[in-house]
């Protein structure tokens, strides 16, 4: 059986790598307290590099795979919090509208920011992607 040009042995190898990637990403997320794209995308990138995925499709595949993981995870998390009564349903419609508007606007804006408009440029290069420590 071959799916998308991969042999059964290649599919089993890819599945084993993805299971290992999930374990590694879970470990890193637990150790560093971060998750999502910050951990998954680089790990997926190396996994797909080892699997021989062509360079021109590797990063879009990594981001898409990360999003495919985030969507069901966040949906289950919302449902679990909702069932415990930990969701303020008064802000959900407003937050949904705002995030929909933001994603719609960002999909039509140019891919590259104007010179001097990035956070790194405004902060003199000191912007960081690490979460604040509480």
N, C-alpha and C positions, 0 to 999 in steps of 0.2 A: 504494500500500500504506500503510495507516495502522495503527499499533500504539498502543493506549491513547489514541486521539484525536489523535495527532500525525501531521502530514503527513510525507512522505519528506524534504522540505527541512528541516523542524524536527528530524527525527532525525539528519540529516547535520550540521546545525549543533550539536546537542547532542553528537554524537560528536566533532566537532572541538574543542568546548570542553573535553570531558573529556580529550582527548589533551593539550591545552594545560595543563589543570589538573595532569595527571600530570607533565608536564615542569616546571611551576612548583613543584609540591610536591617533586619530586626535587631541584631546585635549592636550595630552602629547607632541605631535610633535609641536603644536603651542606654548605651554608654554615654552618648553625647546629648541625649534629650531632644534630638531633632529627628525629623522624619520627612516623608514626602519626597519632593524633588531634590532636596539637598542631599539625600542619601541615595535614593533609588536611581536617579538619572545617571550619575557617574558609575554606579555599580552595573546598571544595565548596559552602559556604553562598553565597559570592559567585557562583559559577558557576550555581547553581540560581536565584539571584535574577535574574541576567541572562537566564536561560532562561525566566523568568516562572512558576516553580513557586510555588504559593500559600504564604503565610506559615505557615499552620497545619500544613502537612506538610513544610516545608522542613528544619527541624532534625532530625526523625526520619529523613528521607531522607538527610541528610548523615551522621548517625551510622551508619545501616544500611549506606550505601555504604562508609564507612570500615571497618566490621567485615567487609564482603564482600571488601575488599582485604587486611585483616590475616590472615584465616584461611588462604587459600592461601599467602600469603607466609611465615607462620610454619611452616606444614606443610613447605614446601620447604626452609626454613632448617633445621628439625629433621632432615629426611632427609639433607641435605648434611653436617651436623655428625655425624650418626650414622654415615654411610658413612666418614667420616674418623676415627672412633673418638673423637670429642671429646664424647660424651654419657655421663655417669655414669648408667648404667641402674639403679643401685641406688636413686637418689632419684626416678626418674620415677614409679613407682606412688604413692609418698607425696605427691609434688607434685600429681599428678593428683587424688588423693582430696581433698587440701586445697583445691585450686582449685575442684573441683566443689562441695564443701561451702560454700566462701565465696560462690560465685555463687548457690547455692540459697538461702542465708541472706539475701543482699543482695536477692534478688528478692521476698522476703516482708516485709522490713523497710520501715517507712514511708519515703516519699520525702524527707522533710525531717528533718534531724537536730534533736535537742533543743537548746535554747538552751545555749550554752557547751560543746557537745560537739564542735564542729568543730576541726580542726587550727589554723585561723586564729584562732579564739577562744582556744585554749589557749596559743598563742604570742604573743598580744598583737597579732595582725594582721601578723606578720612572716613567715608561711608563704609560700613561693613554689613555683611549679610547675616551676622550672628545675632541671635535673639538677645534681648537684654537679660541680665542676670538679676533675679529678685532675691 
